Amino acid sequence: MGLPAEEGQPPVDRAGGGSAEHLLAGGQPGRNPAGDRLGGYHGANLGRPKRPTAGASRGSCGRHRVGGVQPGRQIATGSGDRTVRIWDAQSGEALLVLEGHNGVIYSVATSPDGKRIVTGSNDRTARIWDALTGRQLDLMDLSNRIWSVAYGPKGNRVAIGFQDSKAQVWDVASRKQLAEMKSPGYGTIYSVAFSPDGSRIVTGSADTMARIWDAQSGELLMTLDSNDIGEIYSVSFSPDSARVLTGSSTKAARIWEAQTGRLLLTLNHDEGVNSAAYNRVGDKIVTGSDDRITRVWDGASGELLMELKGQNAEISSVAFSPDETRIVTASKDTTVWIWDAESGQSLVILEGHGDEIASAAFSQDGQRIVTGSRDRTARVWDAAPWRLDDYPGNETHSLMHRYNLWSHERHRDLSR
């Protein structure tokens, strides 16, 4: 089942979210699979703002999530210390501290243009902030703990997933609730995502069901149920909105027809699938499993194309680079591996985290990778040189900052 949740907390999403309370100094160099040390350090200190907020605690790290702000320049982090911080990518300085929540911030997402931030917390409020000034624009005092938030593809709507088996859609401009989606059973909404065209929403729940909803009316369009689906931690639409990909605690990822709910393909592993993702075109899928194997599949036929082996523990997160040439995999063995997506050759191993890595994702320009770990840090790595035809040598690849990774896609928060 992957990374276990703490008592009273939902499981960790495995599909590309990031976690951060602090980014600690003292980075470690990466190495290639042969064990040679590389020059790419990741040691900028984003964990010690120059003017710390009174009462902030380095040790109070609950579930939290990362969202991009200004592409390539800033990062927003949500934390167990009840604050959201926006960091300068180059200096590591905390530019803004967004204060107001009275509980752990479980989820953070940014609008597609990077100008606004939405936060969800166990204080039962969702808040919208100006990402440039830090001013709170809106407070939605809601009825239950919030576990997931996501912006729509145009940035004019926000979807919110709750502990009490419901999700809601809010209009950002009017600040009014547009729709409510109530699951028939009971189960925390661990994951929520808009379709790329914004017409539908898919939710993943603890009640073992994924559901597709009309994003305007909140009407339940269909339930995705294979009778052996397990708790669902990861949901996403294909780039053309025609299919839905789910990852769950059972030994498979599943592809569904988004219009009919028909199960199309089952992608099997020997253990639970923690993460599943399409490439940007949608013709390939990558899955990561507790069986310590990453598999690449044909997105149309479900044919197994290759297996990526070498990591020594469960695979917790997988993703394609935007140009589809590389794959990143994160593991409970505290390493991140980058692979050539065509040959399956491992290119580099990133080390430095002190505990299990829960999430890894490429920036939208493919130049950086962000990782989130149970060591209470997120780290950002320069990914540009790591290609099969341009292997890094002794050059130093300085820490760059997290790009706008999750602007308008569904991303989940993480447990520490």
C-alpha positions in Angstrom: 0.0 0.0 0.0 3.0 2.3 -0.1 3.8 4.9 2.4 1.5 4.4 5.4 -0.5 7.3 6.8 -0.3 8.5 10.4 -3.2 7.6 12.6 -6.2 9.7 11.6 -4.5 10.9 8.4 -5.3 9.9 4.9 -2.6 8.0 2.9 0.0 9.8 0.9 -0.8 10.6 -2.7 1.7 9.1 -5.1 1.2 11.1 -8.2 3.5 14.0 -8.3 2.7 16.2 -5.5 5.5 17.7 -3.4 6.0 18.3 0.3 7.9 20.9 2.1 8.1 22.6 5.4 11.7 23.6 5.1 14.4 23.1 2.6 17.5 22.4 4.5 21.1 23.4 3.8 23.9 21.0 3.4 23.0 19.3 0.2 24.7 16.2 -1.1 26.0 15.6 -4.6 24.3 13.3 -7.0 26.0 10.3 -8.5 25.6 8.2 -11.6 24.4 4.5 -11.4 28.1 3.4 -11.3 28.6 5.3 -8.1 30.6 8.2 -9.4 29.9 11.5 -7.6 28.6 14.3 -9.6 29.0 18.0 -9.2 25.3 18.9 -8.8 24.8 20.1 -5.3 21.5 21.1 -3.9 22.3 23.0 -0.8 20.6 26.4 -0.9 19.0 27.0 2.5 15.3 27.6 2.1 14.6 26.5 5.6 15.7 29.6 7.5 14.0 32.7 6.4 15.9 35.9 7.2 13.1 37.2 9.3 11.4 34.2 10.9 7.8 34.4 11.9 7.3 34.4 15.7 6.1 31.1 16.9 7.0 29.1 13.8 8.2 25.7 14.7 10.7 23.7 12.6 9.3 20.5 14.1 5.6 20.9 13.5 5.4 19.3 10.1 2.0 17.8 9.4 0.6 17.0 6.0 1.6 19.7 3.5 2.0 20.4 -0.1 4.0 22.6 -2.5 2.7 24.8 -5.3 4.5 27.0 -7.8 4.1 30.7 -8.0 6.2 32.7 -10.5 7.6 30.2 -13.0 11.2 29.6 -12.3 11.4 32.3 -9.6 9.3 31.5 -6.6 8.0 28.6 -4.6 5.0 28.4 -2.2 5.1 25.9 0.7 2.3 24.9 3.0 3.3 23.6 6.4 2.4 22.1 9.7 3.4 25.4 11.4 0.2 26.9 10.0 1.9 29.2 7.5 2.4 29.3 3.8 5.8 30.7 2.7 6.8 32.0 -0.7 10.5 31.7 -1.4 12.9 33.4 -3.8 14.4 30.7 -6.0 17.9 32.2 -6.2 18.6 33.5 -2.7 16.5 31.2 -0.6 15.0 34.2 1.1 11.4 33.9 2.4 9.7 36.7 0.5 6.3 36.3 2.1 4.7 34.4 4.9 1.0 33.9 4.6 -0.5 33.6 8.0 -4.1 33.1 9.1 -4.8 29.4 9.3 -5.5 27.9 12.7 -4.5 24.4 11.8 -2.2 22.3 9.6 -2.2 23.3 6.0 -2.9 20.1 4.1 -3.0 21.3 0.6 -1.7 24.2 -1.5 -2.3 24.9 -5.2 -1.6 27.8 -7.5 -3.6 29.3 -10.4 -2.3 28.6 -13.9 -0.9 32.2 -14.1 0.8 31.9 -10.7 -0.9 35.0 -9.3 -3.1 33.3 -6.7 -2.7 30.6 -4.2 -5.4 28.4 -2.6 -4.8 26.7 0.7 -6.8 24.0 2.5 -6.4 23.1 6.2 -7.7 21.0 9.0 -9.1 24.2 10.5 -11.9 23.7 8.0 -11.1 26.8 5.9 -9.9 27.3 2.4 -8.2 30.6 1.7 -7.2 32.4 -1.5 -4.2 34.6 -1.4 -2.5 37.1 -3.7 0.8 35.4 -4.5 2.6 38.7 -5.1 1.6 40.6 -2.0 0.6 37.9 0.4 -2.8 39.5 1.0 -5.6 37.2 1.9 -8.3 37.7 -0.8 -11.0 35.3 0.5 -11.8 33.0 3.4 -14.2 30.1 2.9 -15.3 28.8 6.3 -16.4 25.3 5.5 -17.9 22.4 7.2 -15.1 19.8 7.4 -11.4 19.2 7.2 -10.0 19.8 3.7 -7.6 17.2 2.2 -7.2 18.3 -1.4 -7.5 21.4 -3.5 -7.0 22.0 -7.3 -7.4 24.9 -9.7 -9.3 24.4 -12.9 -7.4 24.7 -16.2 -8.5 28.4 -16.7 -7.8 29.4 -13.1 -11.4 30.6 -12.5 -12.5 27.7 -10.4 -11.2 25.8 -7.4 -12.1 22.2 -6.5 -11.9 21.2 -2.8 -12.0 17.7 -1.4 -13.1 17.0 2.2 -12.9 14.4 4.8 -16.6 13.8 4.9 -16.8 12.2 1.4 -17.7 15.4 -0.5 -16.1 17.8 -2.9 -17.1 21.3 -3.9 -16.4 23.7 -6.8 -16.0 27.4 -6.1 -15.9 30.3 -8.5 -12.8 32.4 -7.7 -14.1 35.7 -9.0 -17.6 35.7 -7.4 -16.4 33.6 -4.4 -19.5 31.5 -4.6 -20.0 27.8 -4.4 -21.0 26.5 -7.9 -21.5 22.8 -7.2 -21.2 20.1 -4.6 -20.3 16.5 -5.2 -21.4 14.1 -2.5 -20.2 10.5 -2.7 -22.9 8.0 -1.8 -20.6 6.2 0.7 -18.3 7.6 3.3 -14.6 8.1 2.6 -12.1 11.0 2.6 -11.6 12.5 -0.8 -7.9 11.9 -1.1 -7.5 13.2 -4.7 -9.3 15.6 -7.0 -8.5 16.7 -10.6 -10.2 18.7 -13.3 -10.2 17.3 -16.9 -7.9 19.3 -19.2 -11.0 20.9 -20.8 -12.5 21.7 -17.4 -15.8 20.0 -18.1 -15.4 17.2 -15.6 -13.9 16.4 -12.2 -12.5 13.1 -11.1 -12.2 12.2 -7.4 -10.4 9.4 -5.6 -11.7 8.2 -2.3 -11.0 6.0 0.7 -14.3 4.1 -0.1 -12.4 2.4 -3.0 -14.2 4.3 -5.7 -13.2 6.9 -8.3 -16.0 9.0 -9.6 -16.4 11.4 -12.5 -18.6 14.4 -12.0 -20.0 17.2 -14.1 -17.9 20.2 -13.1 -20.7 22.7 -13.6 -23.7 21.0 -12.0 -21.9 18.5 -9.6 -24.0 15.7 -11.1 -22.4 12.2 -10.7 -21.8 11.0 -14.2 -20.3 7.6 -13.4 -18.5 5.5 -10.8 -15.4 3.7 -11.7 -15.5 0.3 -10.0 -13.7 -2.8 -10.9 -14.8 -4.7 -7.7 -11.1 -4.9 -6.7 -10.0 -1.3 -6.9 -8.7 -0.6 -3.4 -8.4 2.8 -1.8 -7.6 5.4 -4.5 -4.8 7.8 -3.9 -4.1 8.9 -7.5 -6.4 10.1 -10.2 -5.8 12.0 -13.5 -7.3 12.5 -16.9 -5.4 11.7 -20.1 -4.3 14.8 -22.0 -7.2 14.5 -24.4 -9.7 14.0 -21.5 -10.8 10.7 -23.1 -9.4 8.4 -20.4 -9.0 8.3 -16.6 -6.0 6.7 -14.9 -6.2 5.5 -11.4 -3.7 4.2 -9.0 -4.6 2.3 -5.9 -3.6 0.0 -3.1 -4.3 -3.1 -5.2 -1.7 -4.6 -7.6 -2.7 -2.6 -10.6 -3.2 0.7 -12.3 -6.4 1.0 -14.3 -7.4 2.9 -17.4 -11.0 3.9 -17.8 -13.1 5.3 -20.7 -14.0 8.7 -19.4 -17.3 9.0 -21.3 -18.7 5.6 -20.3 -16.8 4.5 -17.2 -15.9 1.3 -18.9 -12.7 -0.4 -17.7 -10.3 -0.5 -20.6 -7.0 -1.8 -19.4 -5.4 -3.1 -16.3 -1.7 -2.6 -15.8 -0.5 -5.2 -13.4 2.3 -5.2 -10.8 3.2 -7.7 -8.1 2.3 -5.3 -5.3 0.3 -2.1 -4.9 0.7 0.7 -7.4 1.6 3.9 -5.6 1.9 6.2 -8.6 0.7 6.3 -12.2 1.1 9.1 -14.8 0.6 9.8 -18.5 3.3 11.5 -20.6 2.3 14.8 -22.1 1.1 13.2 -25.4 -0.7 10.5 -23.6 0.8 7.6 -25.6 2.8 6.2 -22.7 2.1 5.6 -19.0 4.6 5.0 -16.2 3.7 3.2 -13.0 5.6 2.8 -9.7 4.9 0.0 -7.2 5.7 -1.5 -3.9 7.3 -4.3 -5.8 10.3 -1.9 -6.3 9.8 -1.9 -10.1 8.8 1.0 -12.4 7.1 0.0 -15.6 6.4 1.8 -18.8 3.4 0.9 -20.8 1.8 1.7 -24.1 -1.0 4.1 -23.3 -3.3 2.8 -25.9 -2.8 -1.0 -25.8 -1.5 -1.5 -22.3 1.5 -3.4 -23.7 4.4 -3.5 -21.3 7.3 -1.6 -23.0 10.0 -1.8 -20.3 10.9 -2.3 -16.7 13.1 0.1 -14.7 14.9 -1.8 -11.9 17.6 -0.9 -9.4 16.0 0.9 -6.5 16.1 -0.9 -3.2 12.7 -0.1 -1.8 9.1 0.6 -2.8 8.6 3.2 -5.6 6.5 6.0 -4.3 6.4 8.5 -7.2 6.9 8.5 -10.9 6.7 11.1 -13.7 7.7 11.8 -17.3 9.6 14.9 -18.2 7.6 17.3 -20.3 9.6 16.5 -23.4 9.1 12.8 -22.7 12.8 12.0 -22.9 13.3 11.2 -19.2 11.5 9.5 -16.3 12.0 10.4 -12.7 11.3 7.8 -9.9 11.4 8.3 -6.2 11.8 5.6 -3.7 11.5 4.8 0.0 15.3 4.0 -0.2 15.8 7.8 -0.1 17.0 8.0 -3.7 15.7 9.6 -6.8 16.7 8.1 -10.1 16.5 9.7 -13.6 16.1 7.3 -16.5 16.2 7.6 -20.3 12.6 7.1 -21.4 13.5 5.4 -24.6 16.3 3.0 -23.6 15.4 2.5 -20.0 19.0 3.3 -19.1 19.6 4.9 -15.7 21.2 8.3 -16.0 21.8 9.6 -12.5 21.0 9.0 -8.9 20.1 11.9 -6.6 20.9 11.5 -3.0 20.6 13.8 0.0 17.2 13.1 1.6 17.4 11.6 5.1 14.1 9.6 4.9 11.6 8.1 2.5 10.9 10.2 -0.6 7.2 10.5 -1.1 7.0 12.6 -4.3 9.1 13.7 -7.3 8.1 15.8 -10.4 9.6 17.7 -13.3 9.0 21.4 -13.8 7.0 22.3 -16.8 10.1 23.3 -18.7 11.9 20.1 -17.7 14.8 22.0 -16.3 14.3 21.1 -12.6 13.0 18.3 -10.4 11.4 18.9 -7.0 11.3 16.1 -4.4 9.4 15.9 -1.1 10.4 13.6 1.7 9.4 12.4 5.1 12.6 14.1 6.4 10.5 17.3 6.4 12.3 18.8 3.4 11.7 19.4 -0.2 14.7 19.7 -2.5 15.0 21.2 -6.0 17.5 19.8 -8.4 18.8 21.1 -11.7 17.6 18.4 -14.2 18.7 20.0 -17.5 22.1 18.2 -18.0 20.8 14.7 -17.2 20.3 13.3 -20.6 21.7 10.2 -22.2 23.6 12.3 -24.8 24.8 15.0 -22.3 26.0 13.2 -19.2 27.1 15.5 -16.4 30.8 15.6 -15.5 32.5 17.8 -12.9 30.5 20.9 -13.7 28.5 22.4 -10.8 24.8 22.5 -11.3 23.6 25.0 -8.7 20.3 24.6 -6.9 17.5 26.2 -8.8 14.1 26.7 -7.6 10.9 24.9 -8.2 9.2 25.8 -11.3 5.4 26.2 -11.7 4.9 22.4 -11.4 1.4 22.1 -10.3 -0.3 25.3 -11.7 -3.5 23.8 -13.0 -3.2 20.0 -12.4 -4.5 17.9 -9.6 -2.0 17.4 -6.8 -2.3 16.0 -3.3 -0.8 16.9 0.0 1.7 14.6 1.7 2.2 13.1 5.2 5.5 13.5 6.9 
